Amino acid sequence: MANDNEMTKTQLLERIQTGWEELMGVLVKLDDATKERVDPASGWAIGDHLFHLAAWEQGIAYLLTGRSRTAGMGITADQWRDLTMDQLNDLVHEHGRSRPAAEAMATLRLAHDEMLNALAGLDDADLRRGYATFDAQSQDNGRPIIGWIIGDTYDHYEEHLGYIRALLTD
């Protein structure tokens, strides 16, 4: 789509659903042992990717419903403010590391459902509101919230599907 910020809610939900189905299509074929096998290069198992996706998706769900995004992600506001994206991802990774793959799948499904429920309360105009209208502590009001939603849903699924598929071919 030429400009994702002009996407309607219906189009957004369709893209999220398509991305979700692609992700689940890969994951349902894998047993827990495969999901728990650690990539020696990155130190991440497939289950770690699932916990990571869940944390970011739950964070956006919390944000959209007036709760603390950082609480939804299991990090502090100070960490969000002071750490780089890589450092934040390392913290999220630590929270999920070595937990069972079945738990990772369940956590991801719950986070996804919560995000969809959060989106249900929004309309097309809401999707164009700036980030700071959802988070009073934020100074970032330039980028519409739809960009953040895309980044924490179907764009994020696609990114991590690449990592998961690479792990499966090793």
C-alpha positions as CSV (number, residue, x, y, z in Angstrom):
1,M,0.0,0.0,0.0
2,A,1.4,3.3,-1.0
3,N,0.7,5.1,2.3
4,D,0.0,2.9,5.2
5,N,-1.1,6.0,7.2
6,E,-4.1,6.3,4.9
7,M,-5.2,2.7,5.4
8,T,-8.7,2.2,6.7
9,K,-9.4,0.1,9.8
10,T,-10.9,-2.6,7.6
11,Q,-7.8,-2.7,5.5
12,L,-5.6,-2.7,8.6
13,L,-7.5,-5.6,10.1
14,E,-7.2,-7.6,6.8
15,R,-3.5,-7.1,6.7
16,I,-3.1,-8.1,10.3
17,Q,-5.2,-11.2,9.7
18,T,-3.2,-12.2,6.6
19,G,0.1,-11.8,8.5
20,W,-1.3,-13.7,11.4
21,E,-2.4,-16.6,9.3
22,E,1.0,-16.7,7.6
23,L,2.7,-16.8,10.9
24,M,0.4,-19.4,12.4
25,G,0.7,-21.5,9.2
26,V,4.4,-21.9,9.9
27,L,4.1,-22.4,13.6
28,V,1.3,-25.0,13.8
29,K,3.5,-27.4,11.8
30,L,6.3,-27.3,14.4
31,D,6.5,-29.4,17.5
32,D,7.6,-27.9,20.8
33,A,11.1,-29.4,20.6
34,T,11.7,-27.5,17.3
35,K,10.3,-24.3,18.8
36,E,12.7,-24.6,21.7
37,R,15.8,-25.3,19.6
38,V,18.2,-22.4,20.1
39,D,19.9,-20.7,17.2
40,P,23.6,-20.7,18.2
41,A,24.3,-17.5,16.2
42,S,21.5,-15.4,17.8
43,G,20.9,-17.3,21.0
44,W,17.1,-17.1,20.2
45,A,14.8,-20.1,20.0
46,I,11.5,-19.9,18.0
47,G,9.7,-19.6,21.3
48,D,11.8,-16.6,22.1
49,H,10.6,-14.9,18.9
50,L,7.0,-15.7,20.0
51,F,7.4,-14.1,23.4
52,H,9.0,-11.1,21.7
53,L,6.1,-10.7,19.3
54,A,3.7,-11.1,22.2
55,A,5.4,-8.5,24.3
56,W,5.3,-5.9,21.5
57,E,1.7,-6.7,20.5
58,Q,0.5,-6.6,24.1
59,G,2.3,-3.3,24.6
60,I,0.4,-1.7,21.7
61,A,-2.9,-3.2,23.1
62,Y,-2.2,-1.6,26.4
63,L,-1.4,1.7,24.8
64,L,-4.6,1.7,22.7
65,T,-6.7,1.0,25.8
66,G,-5.2,3.8,28.0
67,R,-2.8,1.6,30.0
68,S,0.9,1.8,30.2
69,R,2.6,0.3,27.1
70,T,5.7,-0.5,29.1
71,A,3.7,-2.4,31.7
72,G,2.2,-4.4,28.9
73,M,5.6,-5.2,27.6
74,G,7.0,-6.1,31.1
75,I,9.5,-3.2,31.2
76,T,9.7,0.0,33.1
77,A,9.0,3.5,31.8
78,D,12.6,4.4,32.7
79,Q,13.9,1.5,30.6
80,W,11.7,2.6,27.6
81,R,13.0,6.1,27.9
82,D,16.7,5.3,28.6
83,L,17.5,2.2,26.6
84,T,18.0,1.6,22.9
85,M,15.7,-0.5,20.9
86,D,18.3,-3.4,20.9
87,Q,18.6,-3.1,24.7
88,L,14.8,-3.2,25.1
89,N,14.6,-6.2,22.9
90,D,17.3,-7.9,25.0
91,L,15.2,-7.3,28.1
92,V,12.1,-8.7,26.5
93,H,14.2,-11.6,25.3
94,E,15.4,-12.3,28.8
95,H,11.8,-12.4,30.1
96,G,10.9,-15.2,27.7
97,R,14.2,-17.1,27.5
98,S,14.0,-20.8,28.4
99,R,10.3,-20.8,28.9
100,P,8.3,-23.6,27.3
101,A,7.2,-23.2,23.7
102,A,3.6,-24.1,24.6
103,E,3.6,-21.1,26.9
104,A,5.1,-18.9,24.2
105,M,2.3,-19.9,21.8
106,A,-0.4,-19.3,24.4
107,T,1.1,-15.9,25.4
108,L,1.2,-14.8,21.7
109,R,-2.4,-15.8,21.1
110,L,-3.6,-14.0,24.2
111,A,-1.6,-10.9,23.3
112,H,-3.0,-11.0,19.7
113,D,-6.6,-11.3,21.0
114,E,-6.0,-8.4,23.3
115,M,-4.7,-6.3,20.5
116,L,-7.6,-7.1,18.3
117,N,-10.0,-6.2,21.2
118,A,-8.2,-2.9,21.6
119,L,-8.5,-2.2,17.9
120,A,-12.2,-2.9,18.0
121,G,-12.8,0.3,19.9
122,L,-11.0,2.5,17.3
123,D,-12.3,4.0,14.1
124,D,-10.5,5.3,11.0
125,A,-10.0,8.8,12.6
126,D,-8.5,7.2,15.7
127,L,-5.9,5.5,13.6
128,R,-4.6,8.8,12.4
129,R,-4.2,10.3,15.8
130,G,-0.7,10.9,17.0
131,Y,1.1,8.5,19.4
132,A,1.0,11.1,22.2
133,T,-2.8,11.2,22.1
134,F,-2.6,7.6,23.4
135,D,0.3,8.2,25.8
136,A,0.3,11.5,27.6
137,Q,3.9,10.9,28.7
138,S,5.2,10.8,25.2
139,Q,6.5,13.7,23.2
140,D,6.0,11.9,19.9
141,N,2.8,13.1,18.4
142,G,3.9,13.3,14.7
143,R,3.5,9.7,13.6
144,P,0.0,8.4,13.5
145,I,-0.8,5.5,15.8
146,I,-1.5,3.3,12.8
147,G,2.2,3.2,12.0
148,W,2.9,1.9,15.4
149,I,0.2,-0.7,15.2
150,I,1.5,-1.9,11.8
151,G,5.0,-2.1,13.2
152,D,3.9,-4.2,16.2
153,T,1.6,-6.5,14.1
154,Y,2.0,-7.7,10.5
155,D,5.3,-5.9,9.8
156,H,6.7,-7.5,13.0
157,Y,5.3,-10.9,12.1
158,E,7.0,-10.8,8.7
159,E,10.3,-9.7,10.2
160,H,10.3,-12.6,12.7
161,L,9.0,-15.1,10.2
162,G,12.3,-14.5,8.4
163,Y,14.3,-15.3,11.5
164,I,12.1,-18.4,12.2
165,R,12.4,-19.7,8.7
166,A,16.2,-19.2,8.8
167,L,16.3,-21.1,12.0
168,L,14.3,-24.0,10.5
169,T,16.8,-24.3,7.6
170,D,19.9,-24.5,9.8
